[in-house]
Amino acid sequence: MRLKGKKIGFALTGSHCTIERVLSEIEKLIADEGAEVYPIVSDSVNSTDTRFGTATRWKDILEQLTKKKIISTIVEAEPVGPEKLFDVLVIAPCTGNTIAKLAHGITDTPVLMAAKATLRNGKPVVVAISTNDGLGFGALNIAMLLNTKNIYLVPFGQDNPMTKNNSLVAHMDKIADTIVESIEGKQIQPLLIPH
């Protein structure tokens, strides 16, 4: 129970094909690591039904797992900073869109508001990327995050180099280890690992 007593904001963005994997990691954070998890969803996760599942289904599972009300608006996320709600914020899956906005200081979603507030408090933000353009236009934004104080990346690699050669996805099973290292101010290594 490496995270017993730690309050972790856990934000999901619209890489809908990855959400199921992330939910099992949230369950492990609570059951195996002792963390108290507070769910946050992007506008896309909050309202979009896809072939991978409905918005209502994902939100129901999140609230059942965490036993907490979901933060789903910028207004609901704003107190994260002044009330110092989290010891760590995790963004998983983190889309290329969210990565770009985070890298450029744009705060127009609940997830980004929570990230800005957590960074303002000098606390770590853990990013688990999931983007089809990580080795394309998105590479610059990932590089910016790698050089930003208090942002830590979950180890990642190409998930399908033959048919999606720019696609990068984090190893979601490394989220807990990355959180533990981030609390110590360390980037988990190795960072680049194959799928």
DRENDO-1510 file (C-alpha; in Angstrom, 1 decimal, always signed):
<recs>
REC; n; res; u; v; w
REC; 1; MET; +0.0; +0.0; +0.0 .
REC; 2; ARG; +2.5; +2.6; -1.3 .
REC; 3; LEU; -0.2; +5.3; -1.7 .
REC; 4; LYS; -2.1; +4.9; +1.5 .
REC; 5; GLY; -3.5; +8.2; +2.6 .
REC; 6; LYS; -2.7; +9.9; -0.7 .
REC; 7; LYS; -5.4; +11.9; -2.5 .
REC; 8; ILE; -5.2; +11.4; -6.2 .
REC; 9; GLY; -7.1; +13.3; -8.8 .
REC; 10; PHE; -7.7; +11.0; -11.7 .
REC; 11; ALA; -8.7; +12.6; -15.0 .
REC; 12; LEU; -9.9; +10.8; -18.1 .
REC; 13; THR; -9.8; +12.3; -21.5 .
REC; 14; GLY; -11.3; +11.2; -24.8 .
REC; 15; SER; -9.1; +8.3; -25.9 .
REC; 16; HIS; -12.2; +6.2; -25.6 .
REC; 17; CYS; -10.5; +3.0; -26.8 .
REC; 18; THR; -8.2; +3.2; -23.7 .
REC; 19; ILE; -10.7; +3.9; -21.0 .
REC; 20; GLU; -11.4; +0.3; -20.0 .
REC; 21; ARG; -7.7; -0.3; -19.4 .
REC; 22; VAL; -7.5; +2.8; -17.3 .
REC; 23; LEU; -10.5; +1.8; -15.1 .
REC; 24; SER; -8.7; -1.3; -14.0 .
REC; 25; GLU; -5.7; +0.8; -13.0 .
REC; 26; ILE; -8.0; +3.0; -10.9 .
REC; 27; GLU; -9.3; -0.1; -9.2 .
REC; 28; LYS; -5.8; -1.2; -8.4 .
REC; 29; LEU; -4.8; +2.3; -7.0 .
REC; 30; ILE; -7.7; +2.0; -4.5 .
REC; 31; ALA; -7.6; -1.7; -3.6 .
REC; 32; ASP; -3.9; -2.5; -3.9 .
REC; 33; GLU; -2.2; +0.8; -3.2 .
REC; 34; GLY; -4.6; +2.4; -0.7 .
REC; 35; ALA; -5.1; +5.7; -2.6 .
REC; 36; GLU; -8.2; +7.9; -2.3 .
REC; 37; VAL; -9.2; +8.6; -5.9 .
REC; 38; TYR; -11.2; +11.6; -7.1 .
REC; 39; PRO; -12.6; +11.2; -10.6 .
REC; 40; ILE; -12.4; +14.0; -13.2 .
REC; 41; VAL; -13.7; +13.7; -16.8 .
REC; 42; SER; -13.1; +15.8; -19.9 .
REC; 43; ASP; -16.1; +17.2; -21.9 .
REC; 44; SER; -15.7; +14.3; -24.4 .
REC; 45; VAL; -15.8; +11.6; -21.7 .
REC; 46; ASN; -18.7; +13.3; -20.0 .
REC; 47; SER; -20.9; +13.4; -23.1 .
REC; 48; THR; -19.7; +11.2; -25.9 .
REC; 49; ASP; -21.1; +7.7; -26.7 .
REC; 50; THR; -18.7; +5.6; -28.8 .
REC; 51; ARG; -18.4; +2.0; -29.9 .
REC; 52; PHE; -16.2; +1.5; -26.8 .
REC; 53; GLY; -19.0; +2.5; -24.4 .
REC; 54; THR; -21.5; +5.2; -23.4 .
REC; 55; ALA; -20.6; +8.3; -21.4 .
REC; 56; THR; -23.2; +7.1; -18.8 .
REC; 57; ARG; -21.6; +3.7; -18.5 .
REC; 58; TRP; -18.1; +5.1; -17.9 .
REC; 59; LYS; -19.3; +7.7; -15.4 .
REC; 60; ASP; -21.3; +5.0; -13.5 .
REC; 61; ILE; -18.3; +2.8; -13.2 .
REC; 62; LEU; -16.0; +5.7; -12.1 .
REC; 63; GLU; -18.4; +6.7; -9.3 .
REC; 64; GLN; -18.9; +3.1; -8.2 .
REC; 65; LEU; -15.1; +2.5; -8.1 .
REC; 66; THR; -14.2; +5.7; -6.3 .
REC; 67; LYS; -17.3; +6.3; -4.2 .
REC; 68; LYS; -16.9; +10.0; -5.2 .
REC; 69; LYS; -18.9; +12.4; -7.3 .
REC; 70; ILE; -17.3; +13.1; -10.7 .
REC; 71; ILE; -15.8; +16.5; -11.4 .
REC; 72; SER; -17.1; +17.3; -14.9 .
REC; 73; THR; -17.0; +21.1; -15.2 .
REC; 74; ILE; -14.4; +23.8; -15.0 .
REC; 75; VAL; -16.4; +25.4; -12.1 .
REC; 76; GLU; -16.2; +22.1; -10.1 .
REC; 77; ALA; -12.5; +21.7; -10.9 .
REC; 78; GLU; -11.6; +25.3; -9.8 .
REC; 79; PRO; -11.4; +24.5; -6.0 .
REC; 80; VAL; -8.6; +22.0; -6.7 .
REC; 81; GLY; -6.0; +24.7; -6.3 .
REC; 82; PRO; -7.2; +26.9; -3.4 .
REC; 83; GLU; -8.4; +23.9; -1.4 .
REC; 84; LYS; -5.2; +21.9; -2.2 .
REC; 85; LEU; -7.4; +18.9; -2.9 .
REC; 86; PHE; -4.8; +16.5; -4.4 .
REC; 87; ASP; -1.4; +15.1; -3.6 .
REC; 88; VAL; -1.1; +14.1; -7.3 .
REC; 89; LEU; -3.1; +14.5; -10.5 .
REC; 90; VAL; -3.1; +11.7; -13.1 .
REC; 91; ILE; -4.4; +12.3; -16.6 .
REC; 92; ALA; -5.0; +8.9; -18.2 .
REC; 93; PRO; -5.7; +8.4; -21.0 .
REC; 94; CYS; -4.3; +11.8; -22.1 .
REC; 95; THR; -5.1; +12.7; -25.7 .
REC; 96; GLY; -2.9; +14.6; -28.0 .
REC; 97; ASN; -5.4; +17.5; -27.8 .
REC; 98; THR; -5.0; +17.6; -24.0 .
REC; 99; ILE; -1.3; +17.3; -24.2 .
REC; 100; ALA; -1.1; +20.2; -26.7 .
REC; 101; LYS; -3.3; +22.4; -24.5 .
REC; 102; LEU; -1.3; +21.5; -21.3 .
REC; 103; ALA; +2.0; +22.2; -23.0 .
REC; 104; HIS; +0.7; +25.7; -24.1 .
REC; 105; GLY; -1.1; +26.6; -20.8 .
REC; 106; ILE; -4.6; +26.4; -22.2 .
REC; 107; THR; -7.3; +25.9; -19.5 .
REC; 108; ASP; -10.6; +25.2; -21.2 .
REC; 109; THR; -11.7; +21.9; -19.7 .
REC; 110; PRO; -12.2; +20.5; -16.2 .
REC; 111; VAL; -9.1; +18.3; -16.7 .
REC; 112; LEU; -6.9; +21.2; -17.7 .
REC; 113; MET; -8.2; +23.3; -14.8 .
REC; 114; ALA; -7.4; +20.5; -12.4 .
REC; 115; ALA; -3.9; +20.2; -13.9 .
REC; 116; LYS; -3.2; +23.9; -13.7 .
REC; 117; ALA; -4.4; +24.0; -10.1 .
REC; 118; THR; -2.3; +21.0; -9.1 .
REC; 119; LEU; +0.8; +22.5; -10.7 .
REC; 120; ARG; +0.1; +25.8; -9.0 .
REC; 121; ASN; +0.4; +24.0; -5.7 .
REC; 122; GLY; +3.7; +22.5; -6.7 .
REC; 123; LYS; +2.3; +19.0; -6.8 .
REC; 124; PRO; +3.0; +16.4; -9.5 .
REC; 125; VAL; +0.9; +15.8; -12.6 .
REC; 126; VAL; +1.3; +12.3; -14.1 .
REC; 127; VAL; +0.5; +12.0; -17.8 .
REC; 128; ALA; -0.3; +8.7; -19.5 .
REC; 129; ILE; -0.4; +9.6; -23.2 .
REC; 130; SER; -2.7; +8.0; -25.8 .
REC; 131; THR; -2.5; +9.7; -29.2 .
REC; 132; ASN; -2.3; +8.7; -32.8 .
REC; 133; ASP; +0.0; +11.6; -33.5 .
REC; 134; GLY; +2.7; +11.3; -30.8 .
REC; 135; LEU; +5.5; +11.0; -33.4 .
REC; 136; GLY; +3.9; +13.5; -35.7 .
REC; 137; PHE; +2.8; +17.1; -34.8 .
REC; 138; GLY; +2.3; +15.9; -31.2 .
REC; 139; ALA; +5.9; +15.1; -30.7 .
REC; 140; LEU; +6.8; +18.8; -29.9 .
REC; 141; ASN; +4.1; +19.0; -27.3 .
REC; 142; ILE; +5.3; +15.8; -25.6 .
REC; 143; ALA; +8.8; +17.2; -25.6 .
REC; 144; MET; +7.6; +20.3; -23.9 .
REC; 145; LEU; +5.9; +18.3; -21.2 .
REC; 146; LEU; +9.1; +16.3; -20.6 .
REC; 147; ASN; +10.9; +19.6; -19.8 .
REC; 148; THR; +8.1; +21.0; -17.6 .
REC; 149; LYS; +8.6; +21.0; -13.8 .
REC; 150; ASN; +6.3; +18.7; -11.9 .
REC; 151; ILE; +5.0; +16.9; -15.0 .
REC; 152; TYR; +5.9; +13.2; -15.2 .
REC; 153; LEU; +5.1; +10.8; -18.0 .
REC; 154; VAL; +4.0; +7.2; -17.6 .
REC; 155; PRO; +6.4; +5.0; -19.8 .
REC; 156; PHE; +5.1; +4.8; -23.3 .
REC; 157; GLY; +5.8; +3.3; -26.7 .
REC; 158; GLN; +4.5; +2.7; -30.2 .
REC; 159; ASP; +1.4; +0.6; -29.9 .
REC; 160; ASN; +1.1; -0.3; -33.6 .
REC; 161; PRO; +4.1; +0.9; -35.6 .
REC; 162; MET; +3.1; -1.0; -38.8 .
REC; 163; THR; -0.3; +0.5; -39.4 .
REC; 164; LYS; -0.2; +3.6; -37.1 .
REC; 165; ASN; +3.4; +4.7; -37.2 .
REC; 166; ASN; +2.9; +8.0; -35.3 .
REC; 167; SER; +0.8; +6.4; -32.5 .
REC; 168; LEU; +2.0; +6.4; -28.9 .
REC; 169; VAL; +0.3; +4.8; -25.9 .
REC; 170; ALA; +1.4; +4.7; -22.3 .
REC; 171; HIS; +1.8; +1.4; -20.5 .
REC; 172; MET; -1.2; +2.0; -18.2 .
REC; 173; ASP; +0.0; -0.8; -15.8 .
REC; 174; LYS; +2.9; +1.6; -14.9 .
REC; 175; ILE; +0.6; +4.3; -13.6 .
REC; 176; ALA; +1.0; +3.4; -9.9 .
REC; 177; ASP; +4.8; +3.1; -10.2 .
REC; 178; THR; +4.9; +6.5; -12.0 .
REC; 179; ILE; +2.9; +8.1; -9.2 .
REC; 180; VAL; +5.2; +6.8; -6.5 .
REC; 181; GLU; +8.2; +8.1; -8.3 .
REC; 182; SER; +6.6; +11.5; -9.0 .
REC; 183; ILE; +5.9; +12.0; -5.3 .
REC; 184; GLU; +9.7; +11.7; -4.8 .
REC; 185; GLY; +10.3; +14.2; -7.6 .
REC; 186; LYS; +11.6; +11.5; -10.0 .
REC; 187; GLN; +10.7; +10.6; -13.6 .
REC; 188; ILE; +10.3; +6.8; -13.7 .
REC; 189; GLN; +12.7; +5.1; -16.0 .
REC; 190; PRO; +13.0; +3.7; -18.6 .
REC; 191; LEU; +10.5; +6.1; -20.2 .
REC; 192; LEU; +10.4; +4.6; -23.7 .
REC; 193; ILE; +9.5; +0.9; -23.8 .
REC; 194; PRO; +8.0; -1.2; -26.6 .
REC; 195; HIS; +4.5; -2.6; -26.5 .
</recs>
